[in-house]
């Protein structure tokens, strides 16, 4: 299989000349793709995208998991178009803000108030700020097993890309392991009266152990800290009521994004009224400068969010995502086993949020083997940095993807037998996002 991308290669060069990293999200960088196989997208429709060279792809992980209904979803696009024609931003709140808040609180009934923003980092940082203000405590406790919470210093300072962030800020962030209540309690006890919040995703690639989230809720209450669920990914993908609704554990604060806008820029901070009102006009406490964004309530993005929530609840989208993911996971596992690489090409995660691991001969994660696998996917017409599905995928799309994966697994087996994937890389290997040097 071959695929030529000369226009994409030239466009990548121009992007790097003008935009640091060549993209506005590190996870979209061309270093995440095999050399000379990083397509620059022209347009998309449903679960398919086309690059500037005219190549068509079945797409997974659309918009970094944001486009869960597929590109140019009619109901969402029509809602946004209607509001654009009525004005995007005013000197006072639009009635669309009231409609969006009403719909959100109906959809996620565990929340009592909501405030919208444009990206997830703003929402999670606002949650942390509220927790610190409410408790008067300096430390933030993050789940160390979860990949990303914010572009802001309190989190990025804990990663390999900590350049530019003073140690004094990073020292205010501590961490706890997922699923381990005793370890979390030790952290709370060792930092008694200093931890403002526990922030984590309710689940990622593994389901929460029995009693874990309930236990975490009890620990937060016992030690007087705020429990924050980052629902940027789990929100709507896990269920229409979020992970908190699915698992029956209510956090004090939660943050939503990605699926909420189906590609439009909208995020949300939601939670208990007594905490949220600290950023309002009805508090007797010191006021928190919570979220005050010029574009946070753009009418077309909020209209899109309303349409997304209506579509999810009325059409059972979360169930469809799980059904599609189950079909894909079963197919990939079958062809990987048939090629003798079932222990090396591994599908993980909830069916609505699948990722894949590429393991070497010693069954350790390998960027070289990831490069080999991605190269086979792209040349086979599958744009798959993950196997995260959208509801726009058809069963035929899934079956075609499994065919491409089958061919990729045959090449994978050859590389394992040769004990050297290099001949199949086509250039330098792909690289992890969080690394200290280019």
Secondary structure, DSSP 8 states (H G I E B T S, - for coil): -----HHHHHHHHHHHHHSGGGSSSGGGSGGGS-TT----EEEEEBTEEEETTS-EEEESSHHHHT-TT-BT-HHHHHHHHHHHTT-S--SS--HHHHHHHHHHHHHSTT-SEEEEESSHHHHHHHHHHHHHHHH---EEEEETTS--S-SSHHHHTTSS--TT--HHHHTTEEEE-TT-HHHHHHHHHHTTTTEEEEEE-S-SSS---TTHHHHHHHHHHHHT-EEEEEETTHHHHTBTTHHHHHHT---SEEEE-GGGTTTSS-EEEEE-HHHHGGGSSS-SS--------TTTT-HHHHHHHHHHHHHHHHHTHHHHHHHHHHHHHHHHHHHHHHTT-TTTEEEES-GGGBEEEEB-TTS-B-HHHHHHHHHHHHHTTEE-SSB---TT--HHHHHHHHHHHHHHHHHHHHHHHHT--GGGT-SS----SS-S--
